[in-house]
Amino acid sequence: MAKARQIVKRRKAVANVRKITQTMQLIATARFQKCLQRATASKPYTKGITEMIETLAGMESADHFLLKPNEGVKKSILLVISANRGFCGAYNSNLLKAALIRQKELVAAGNEVEIEAVGKKALAFLRFLKITPTQKITSIEDRVPFALIAELAERYMAAYQKREIAHVDVVYTRFVSAGQQVATLARLLPIEPPKATGAAAAASAKNRPQFEFSPPPAELLQRLIPESVKVRLYQFFNESIVSEQIARMSAMKAATDAARDMIKTLSSQYNRARQSQITSELADIVGGAEAVK
């Protein structure tokens, strides 16, 4: 009977875990819907302004300090956007692995790297590696305030203008679809035109749109380029948040399904153990009756 009781206790514990994971799955699903709306709503505008700025960056008439590389500067910033919480599968591990690879590449190229960490998971990972981040941001939850992103982008642009840094890279999780999220390295500064070679370059130059500037190009770029940097960085944060919720939703669904299967297995084990005990008790009763005769 002791074995059957142990199985019952274990089955009850697994059932409690299943309730917790199912609740977390429902919460992640609700948050995912809201985060997805914000990420998809801003994506067309971000894509449009980015393509326009990248096209302008390849024109001879374009003149802005964010379009020009800081030659000779050997200092760079690596911004890592992770989550504050776990229980989201390989979301954080894939992201931090990509960040570590990029950090090693920059160091190997002779660059001094300043890592800025967003999320408690990135901070814990850097603490384990004995790396001290220059900036720590842990206040990001389901909604990221644009004012915070604007302040962050302005600080990067000011440092780039003073030639304090060579470039700014961002490691985040890009949202492709509900079934695919990819840990991605993106160059935030300087703004680079799309790279094309051979026939692709000729076709790109031929199909490049012609712009009529009003106000003049210098004034227009002075306003558009900083705005595009802020919008792109804001989109990186939004896509990271929605990817985190999808990863957590998938992880909790897998945990709930695994708990359900384990409950079925434990129920079968309990039934077999109980049947064995009943058979043993009947055999004892019959043996005792035969002995009395």
C-alpha positions as CSV (number, residue, x, y, z in Angstrom):
1,M,0.0,0.0,0.0
2,A,3.0,2.3,0.6
3,K,3.9,2.3,-3.1
4,A,0.3,3.2,-4.1
5,R,0.3,6.1,-1.6
6,Q,3.6,7.4,-2.9
7,I,2.2,7.4,-6.5
8,V,-0.9,9.2,-5.3
9,K,1.2,11.9,-3.6
10,R,3.4,12.3,-6.7
11,R,0.3,12.5,-9.0
12,K,-1.2,15.2,-6.8
13,A,2.1,17.2,-6.9
14,V,2.2,16.9,-10.7
15,A,-1.4,18.0,-11.0
16,N,-0.6,21.1,-8.9
17,V,2.4,21.9,-11.2
18,R,0.1,21.5,-14.2
19,K,-2.3,24.0,-12.8
20,I,0.5,26.5,-12.4
21,T,2.0,26.0,-15.9
22,Q,-1.5,26.2,-17.5
23,T,-2.2,29.5,-15.7
24,M,1.2,30.9,-16.8
25,Q,0.4,29.8,-20.4
26,L,-2.9,31.7,-20.3
27,I,-1.3,34.8,-18.9
28,A,1.5,34.7,-21.5
29,T,-1.2,34.3,-24.3
30,A,-3.1,37.4,-23.1
31,R,0.1,39.4,-22.9
32,F,1.2,38.2,-26.3
33,Q,-1.9,39.5,-28.0
34,K,-1.3,43.0,-26.6
35,C,2.4,43.0,-27.4
36,L,1.8,41.7,-30.9
37,Q,-0.6,44.6,-31.7
38,R,2.0,47.1,-30.6
39,A,4.9,45.4,-32.6
40,T,2.9,45.0,-35.8
41,A,1.4,48.5,-35.6
42,S,4.7,50.2,-35.6
43,K,6.5,47.8,-38.1
44,P,5.3,49.4,-41.4
45,Y,6.4,52.9,-40.3
46,T,9.7,51.6,-39.0
47,K,10.3,49.7,-42.3
48,G,9.4,52.6,-44.5
49,I,11.5,55.2,-42.7
50,T,14.5,52.8,-42.5
51,E,14.4,52.0,-46.2
52,M,14.2,55.7,-47.0
53,I,17.1,56.6,-44.8
54,E,19.2,53.7,-46.1
55,T,18.5,54.8,-49.7
56,L,19.4,58.4,-48.9
57,A,22.6,57.1,-47.2
58,G,23.8,55.9,-50.6
59,M,23.2,59.2,-52.4
60,E,26.0,61.7,-52.9
61,S,23.9,64.6,-51.7
62,A,23.3,63.0,-48.3
63,D,25.4,64.6,-45.6
64,H,25.0,63.7,-42.0
65,F,27.4,62.6,-39.3
66,L,25.3,59.4,-38.5
67,L,25.8,58.3,-42.1
68,K,29.6,58.5,-41.9
69,P,31.8,56.0,-40.1
70,N,34.1,57.2,-37.3
71,E,37.4,56.1,-38.7
72,G,40.1,55.3,-36.2
73,V,37.8,55.0,-33.2
74,K,38.2,51.7,-31.4
75,K,35.3,51.8,-28.9
76,S,31.9,50.4,-29.4
77,I,28.6,49.8,-27.6
78,L,26.8,46.4,-27.5
79,L,23.2,46.6,-26.3
80,V,21.7,43.3,-25.2
81,I,17.9,43.1,-24.8
82,S,16.9,40.2,-22.7
83,A,14.0,39.3,-20.4
84,N,13.5,40.0,-16.7
85,R,12.0,36.5,-16.1
86,G,12.7,32.9,-17.1
87,F,10.3,30.1,-18.0
88,C,10.6,31.0,-21.7
89,G,12.5,28.1,-23.1
90,A,15.7,29.0,-25.0
91,Y,14.8,32.6,-25.5
92,N,17.4,34.1,-23.2
93,S,20.1,31.5,-23.9
94,N,20.0,32.0,-27.7
95,L,20.1,35.7,-27.2
96,L,23.0,35.7,-24.8
97,K,25.0,33.3,-26.9
98,A,24.7,35.6,-29.9
99,A,25.8,38.6,-27.7
100,L,28.8,36.7,-26.4
101,I,29.9,35.7,-29.9
102,R,29.7,39.4,-31.0
103,Q,31.6,40.6,-28.0
104,K,34.4,38.2,-28.7
105,E,34.5,39.3,-32.4
106,L,34.8,42.9,-31.4
107,V,37.5,42.2,-28.8
108,A,39.4,40.1,-31.4
109,A,39.3,43.0,-33.8
110,G,40.9,45.3,-31.2
111,N,37.8,47.1,-30.1
112,E,37.0,48.2,-26.5
113,V,33.5,47.0,-25.9
114,E,31.0,48.5,-23.5
115,I,28.1,46.2,-22.9
116,E,24.7,47.7,-21.9
117,A,22.3,45.1,-20.5
118,V,18.5,45.2,-20.6
119,G,16.8,42.6,-18.4
120,K,17.8,40.7,-15.3
121,K,18.7,37.6,-17.3
122,A,21.4,39.5,-19.2
123,L,22.7,41.0,-15.9
124,A,22.9,37.5,-14.3
125,F,24.7,36.1,-17.3
126,L,27.3,39.0,-17.3
127,R,27.8,38.6,-13.6
128,F,28.5,34.9,-14.1
129,L,31.2,35.9,-16.7
130,K,32.5,38.6,-14.4
131,I,31.7,41.3,-16.9
132,T,30.4,44.6,-15.6
133,P,27.9,46.3,-17.9
134,T,28.1,50.1,-18.2
135,Q,24.3,50.5,-18.1
136,K,21.6,48.4,-16.5
137,I,18.0,48.6,-17.4
138,T,15.5,46.3,-15.6
139,S,12.3,48.5,-15.7
140,I,11.1,47.1,-19.1
141,E,8.0,45.0,-18.8
142,D,5.2,44.4,-21.4
143,R,5.1,48.0,-22.6
144,V,8.3,50.1,-23.2
145,P,7.9,53.9,-22.9
146,F,9.1,55.7,-26.0
147,A,10.6,58.5,-23.9
148,L,13.1,56.0,-22.4
149,I,14.0,54.7,-25.9
150,A,14.4,58.3,-27.2
151,E,16.7,59.2,-24.3
152,L,18.8,56.1,-24.9
153,A,19.0,56.8,-28.7
154,E,19.9,60.4,-28.1
155,R,22.8,59.4,-25.8
156,Y,24.1,57.1,-28.5
157,M,23.9,59.7,-31.2
158,A,25.6,62.3,-29.0
159,A,28.5,59.9,-28.2
160,Y,28.8,59.1,-31.9
161,Q,28.8,62.7,-32.9
162,K,31.7,63.4,-30.4
163,R,33.6,60.4,-31.9
164,E,33.6,58.6,-28.6
165,I,32.3,55.4,-30.2
166,A,32.8,53.7,-33.6
167,H,29.4,52.0,-33.7
168,V,26.4,50.7,-31.7
169,D,25.2,47.1,-32.1
170,V,22.0,45.7,-30.7
171,V,21.4,42.0,-30.0
172,Y,17.7,41.3,-29.7
173,T,15.1,38.6,-30.7
174,R,13.5,39.5,-34.0
175,F,9.9,38.6,-34.4
176,V,9.3,36.8,-37.7
177,S,6.0,35.0,-37.0
178,A,4.2,33.3,-34.2
179,G,6.2,30.2,-34.9
180,Q,9.6,31.8,-35.5
181,Q,11.7,34.2,-33.5
182,V,15.4,34.7,-34.2
183,A,18.2,36.0,-32.0
184,T,19.5,38.9,-34.2
185,L,22.5,41.2,-34.3
186,A,21.6,44.6,-35.8
187,R,23.8,47.7,-36.5
188,L,22.1,50.8,-35.1
189,L,24.9,53.3,-35.7
190,P,26.2,54.4,-38.1
191,I,23.4,54.1,-40.6
192,E,24.6,52.0,-43.6
193,P,23.1,51.8,-47.0
194,P,22.0,48.3,-48.2
195,K,25.0,46.2,-49.4
196,A,24.6,44.9,-53.0
197,T,27.2,43.8,-55.5
198,G,27.3,43.0,-59.2
199,A,23.9,42.8,-61.0
200,A,22.0,43.4,-57.8
201,A,23.9,46.7,-57.3
202,A,23.2,47.8,-60.9
203,A,19.5,47.0,-60.6
204,S,19.4,48.8,-57.2
205,A,21.0,51.9,-58.7
206,K,18.7,51.8,-61.7
207,N,15.6,51.5,-59.6
208,R,16.6,53.9,-56.9
209,P,13.9,56.5,-56.4
210,Q,14.6,60.1,-57.1
211,F,13.7,62.5,-54.3
212,E,12.7,66.1,-54.4
213,F,13.6,67.6,-51.1
214,S,11.4,70.1,-49.3
215,P,12.8,71.5,-47.0
216,P,16.4,71.3,-48.3
217,P,18.2,67.9,-47.9
218,A,20.4,69.1,-45.0
219,E,17.5,70.3,-42.9
220,L,15.3,67.3,-43.8
221,L,18.0,64.7,-42.9
222,Q,18.7,66.6,-39.7
223,R,15.2,65.8,-38.6
224,L,14.6,62.4,-40.2
225,I,17.8,60.5,-39.4
226,P,17.6,60.9,-35.5
227,E,13.9,60.0,-35.7
228,S,14.7,56.9,-37.7
229,V,17.3,55.8,-35.1
230,K,14.8,56.2,-32.3
231,V,12.0,54.4,-34.2
232,R,14.3,51.4,-35.1
233,L,15.5,51.0,-31.5
234,Y,11.9,51.2,-30.3
235,Q,11.0,48.4,-32.8
236,F,13.8,46.3,-31.5
237,F,12.4,46.5,-28.0
238,N,8.8,45.8,-29.1
239,E,9.9,42.7,-31.1
240,S,11.9,41.4,-28.2
241,I,9.0,41.7,-25.8
242,V,6.5,39.9,-28.1
243,S,9.1,37.2,-28.8
244,E,9.5,36.7,-25.1
245,Q,5.8,36.2,-24.6
246,I,5.6,33.7,-27.4
247,A,8.5,31.8,-26.1
248,R,7.0,31.7,-22.6
249,M,3.6,30.7,-24.0
250,S,5.2,27.8,-26.0
251,A,7.3,26.7,-23.0
252,M,4.4,26.6,-20.6
253,K,2.2,24.8,-23.1
254,A,4.9,22.1,-23.5
255,A,5.2,21.9,-19.7
256,T,1.4,21.6,-19.3
257,D,1.3,18.8,-21.9
258,A,4.2,17.0,-20.3
259,A,2.5,17.2,-16.8
260,R,-0.7,15.8,-18.4
261,D,1.1,12.9,-19.9
262,M,2.9,12.2,-16.6
263,I,-0.5,12.2,-14.7
264,K,-1.7,9.6,-17.2
265,T,1.4,7.5,-16.6
266,L,1.2,7.8,-12.8
267,S,-2.5,6.9,-12.9
268,S,-1.7,3.7,-14.9
269,Q,1.1,2.9,-12.4
270,Y,-1.3,3.4,-9.5
271,N,-4.0,1.2,-11.0
272,R,-1.4,-1.6,-11.5
273,A,0.0,-1.2,-8.0
274,R,-3.5,-1.2,-6.5
275,Q,-4.5,-4.3,-8.5
276,S,-1.4,-6.1,-7.4
277,Q,-2.2,-5.3,-3.8
278,I,-5.8,-6.4,-4.1
279,T,-4.6,-9.7,-5.8
280,S,-2.1,-10.2,-3.0
281,E,-4.7,-9.6,-0.3
282,L,-7.1,-12.0,-1.9
283,A,-4.4,-14.7,-2.1
284,D,-3.7,-14.2,1.6
285,I,-7.4,-14.5,2.4
286,V,-7.8,-17.7,0.3
287,G,-4.6,-19.2,1.8
288,G,-5.8,-18.5,5.3
289,A,-9.2,-20.1,4.6
290,E,-7.5,-23.2,3.2
291,A,-5.2,-23.4,6.3
292,V,-8.3,-23.3,8.6
293,K,-9.7,-26.3,6.8
